[in-house]
Structure formats: C-alpha cells, structure tokens
C-alpha cells in the first residue's frame, strides 16, 4: 500500500486502529503507522479520499501500479473511460 503497486508476493499485515493494512517490509510498516496520509488515496472517478484498506483495489498500470476506488462501480466507470 505504501508503494501503490501489486508486489506479487505475500505482504505483512499491519493492524492500525482496528483496520488491516499491508506492507512489504519494516520500513513500510513504520511509514503506515507514522504517516496517516500514506493510508489514503484519491478515487480518480469521484475525487473522494478513500482508505486504502477499505478500497476496491485494481492493477491499472503495466508496471503493476494500483489504483484505489471507493467501490467496484467507480472502477468500472474508470475502465470505460468516463467520469461522473
């Protein structure tokens, strides 16, 4: 979640305020715990701030980059190339 990429390997679960986030190493774990902004992203369709752990996550880049959406419907809109 820190790198905003699909890593293709098992991630470390990190519990923060009752919500599970994932990181690939101790550095990511520390960053998720210390910097609340790392735990959030902006849905490109709605423009709303979304909690990465609660988001609909999709690989959207050839390099494994992921995008976080409020819901699956917004992902479908994103895939179709239209916005609300």
QUISULKA-V295748 format. One record per run of one state. SS is the DSSP state (~ for helix, > for strand, _ for the rest). FROM is the first residue (numbers start at 1). TO is the last residue. Records with the same first field share a line. If there is no record, write none. Layout:
SS: FROM-TO  FROM-TO
//
This chain:
_: 1-4  6-11  17-18  24-25  35-35  43-48  52-55  60-64  70-71  81-84
>: 5-5  12-16  19-23  40-42  49-51  56-59  65-69
~: 26-34  36-39  72-80
//
